[in-house]
Every structure is written in C-alpha cells, then in structure tokens.
Amino acid sequence: MKKAIIIPIYLRLSEPKELPYLEGLRLAKRAIESLKILEDQDFTLILPVCFDLMVEDGEVLFIEMDRLLRMELKILGLEKTLIFSSQHLGHLRAYLEQRDFKNFYSLIDLKGFSKIRNTGLLLAQALSMDVAIFIDNDEVIENPNYLKVACEYLNQRWDGKLMTGKGGFYVNPNGTILLPSQRLWWRFLWNKTKWMNQVWRKILYSKNRLVPSPMLLGGNLVLHRYLFSSVPFDPYIPRGEDTDYLINAGQLGFSLFFDKELRIKHLHPERNEVYFQDELKGDIERFLYEREKAKVASNIDLRPYPGYFLKWTLYPKAILTSLLLGLDYLAKREWKKAGECIANISLLFKERQEGWLKYLKFRADWERVMGEIRRDGMNEILEGCWI
C-alpha cells in the first residue's frame, strides 16, 4: 500500500521574518523529526501549511514565507516530502474552477480544521495514495512500528464489517491515556473531559483490539482511499471535525473502528484564557450543527460523547456555561472577554439550515472531484511543491 502521512501546520504571523521563531514551526519540526524512528520509511510526507496573516494584502508575502519554510525544513533531511502552502492554494482553486466546480472550490482552503484536512486528502488522491494517516504537529511518534500498526486490518473485514478507517489514542506526556481532570468551576455543566474519559475507559476495558467508538481523534487517524475518495470532512463545522467525520462516514455506510494499539504521544502547548472562550464558542456551534445531523444519523450510537451534548439540554447548558465563564472573566476585570462569552448565547437563536443536506451537496461534488483528480492528476500544481 502507498502510504501518506499528513501533518497540517498552522503558522500565524505578521511578516516573513517572524517565521523561524514561531511555536507552530518548532512543534512541526519536532513532529517531523519523530518520523525518523519509523522502521518503515516507505511513505510520502504531505505538509498542508496555512500562513494565517495578521495583515491585509498578504498575498505577496506567501512566496517569501514559503521559501523560508522550505529552508527551515530542508535542514531536517526530508525525503519524499510535499509542502503545499497558502502560496499554492490559488493554483488548486483555479484547477477546480476550470473543471466547472465553481460552488466547490471556495470551500477548499487551508484555514479551518476540516478544510486543511480536506486539502491534504486531495493531495493524497493526486499522488495515488492508498492510505492517508493524519497526525498533528503537536504530537510525536514513539513506536517504530507505528505505520505497521496503522495499516493492519485496514480494508479488511472485522466483526462482519469492512474497516475502511480507524483511529487511535493520544498518550499524555506522563504516559497515561485518560485526560487529566480540569478543575474549572464554570465548566461543571460542560465537562467534556468526564464524558470523553468514559469513552476511553470503555475502549481500554474491551477484550478486542478493534472497538466501535462514538468518537475519533484527528491527530491519530487512518483513512483508506475507498473511504476518503468518497467521504470528505465537513467544511461547515468549526471544530470536532474528527468525530463529525465518523458520523458522516457511518451514515454513508462506511465502518471505522478504534484501534487500542494505535498510539501517539500528545504534547500540546499550555492552554490560555483566550483558548477557553474560543473553544466554548466553537463547541456550541459544533454541537448545534451536529445535533441537526444526529437527527438523521439514527444508526450511530454517540453515547456518552458527543451524545451528551446533542440533546435538548444543550441549550440551557450552553447558556449557563457562557454566563459562568463570563462571570469568571468579570471577576478578573477582563471586560472584552466577558462580553464575548455572553455573546455566545446569541448562537443558540440563529436560524439554521439543515446541516446534513449542506454536507451531502458538498460530498457529491467531492466524489466527482476525487474521480477527476485520480484520472488526470495535478502534476503541474504539485511539481513546485516537492521539497
């Protein structure tokens, strides 16, 4: 099987000279260095890179930032590595527009968790990859047999179902699997950690290696081409795109499992106060959107997580949690953040279109695009992306 490891990279900066000092680049280098431990080096590394500029008219800076990024990564001695940065995005969109996918190409981007993953899958398809393996830039591989484990049983029958994808655990810095409890008083109604740990315990206690799961982790995710050529990530969801992918694939008749032996070390940066507000806002939007999908995804058991947040009680929980986090900011005299928290409540009263139908329209275009890419390739675009 032809294997691709895809590591999405997000770099937020104002000017090119900042690039060598960014934490995102440091983390990416660490993740890439960890690949050298793999016994199986027969893979292609795909790096979709988002240059998130904090200035207007930054298009002219993309070429210089791409050049600097390549200089930084060449030091690592990479082989068979493709860097697809914001500089190349316009070429890909033009390719899609020329083939009359006008309603589709604007949803292909490098900003947004789902969109950057979809771009990685388009590149994997263009390179005729059989397997796409996602890891995140704040992770490191410690098992030399990681690729062997990732590909085991893939596209084979398990428990009567054809397994076209699977996910694995994040290992904490101290070697544990369960998430450490977060003692945040304002979060007692929004305790995701509690419900996620219930999922992990159920999987860990299972006698089987491969276990059905209501959630997956995008930074340790393996997809066979039969799956990713037909099922994209949902570009309309702000976060939680990994578990949402599981819902979409299951509803479309594909089977993904959780592999207890597929593990990767997760070394995420320290969370700050800004992160909590951004996370809460994204979670509210995500659960409202997934709630609409879950109404038609009756064949998937999403308990205990994310199912806990997809009931009617989502509304009072979101309101109270937003108010409590707002009070926490007020106590610290952080007025702007407090206002942003209270503004979260307005999300609950927005008129919403049917999430599933929007996704299905995108998915129909996705299948046609993937078919054309597999047939014609994107050699002209990719030629300048190799390191």
Buried (B, 14 or more C-beta within 10 A) or exposed (E): EEBBBBBBBBBEBEEBEBBEEBEBBBBBBBBBEBBEEBEEEEBBBBBBBBBEBEEEEBEEBBEBBBBBBBEBBEEBEBEBBBBBBBBBBEBBBEBBEEBEBEEBBEBBBBEBBBBBBBBBBBBBBBBEBBBBBBBBBBBBBEBEBBBEBBBBBBBEEBEEBBBBBBBBBBBBEEEEBBBEEEEBEBBEEBBBBBBBBBBBEBBEEBEEBBBBBBBBBBBBBBBBBBBBBBBBBBBBBBBBBBBBBBBBBBBBEBBBBBBBBBBBBBBBEEEEEEEBBBBBBBBBBBBBBBBBBBEEBEEBEBEBBBBBBBEEEBBEBBBBBBBBBBBBBBEEEBEEBBEBBBEBBEBBEEEEEEBBEBBEEBBEBBEEBBEBBEEEBBEEBBEEBEB
